[in-house]
Amino acid sequence: MGQAALELGLPVAHTPAALLGSGSEIGVVVAYGRIIKPDVLSEVLLVNIHFSLLPRWRGAAPVERALLAGDELTGVCLMKLDKGLDTGPVFAMAATPIGPMETAEELRSRLGEIGNELLVKMLDEGFPPAVPQVGEPTYASKLEPWELRLDFAQPAVACHRVVRLGHAWTTWRGRRLLVRRARPVQEDSSLSPGEISGDLVGTAQGLLQLLVVQPEGKPAMGAQDWVRGARLQPGEHLGD
């Protein structure tokens, strides 16, 4: 983006403070993740494209937190940046359902397209008065590495939500195994949590069917191909 601006003869800066005295009337912020100082906010209208339906999921990881929580609906807000963390009033909002198999990467890309369309429309038509956020806020803290480890003591649907974040992992025979794609299977099974039989893994409720995995030090592969090469033993568990 910066290179494209330079090619068009537009100035490029790397800090919000560079806006001071620049003559800019509006700035657009996406996933900046830092508090912008009051002197900048008072001089330039800064519009934040935020990937949630505020005030739900203020903060650094709204897409990931929506998936982990099992939200069925999310969206994009164009909000006026203020001194708080995603606390400013909202110019416009667009809601969209979350697909049951949609990954964080896929959802983020789709929300980006929705946000761009909303922004272009507002720039063309003019920004309406911003409306204060209404409702109980929830906060989307940054994901910690341990949250991507699959816990098969949870139901299959909860494990699947972790897989949809990207980089979900467990261990197999002492080495890390990334689970790239999977799906929950709601059926009775005698498999204990973490026990693997073919491409099916037992959980606290239902089964998790592995679709694409990546053993440590190897490329991603179909789970059935991995199973054929792994020579799984009866009663073997993932995550031990």
Order of alpha helices (4+ residues) and beta strands (2+ residues): alpha-beta-alpha-beta-beta-alpha-beta-beta-alpha-beta-alpha-beta-beta-beta-beta-beta-beta-alpha
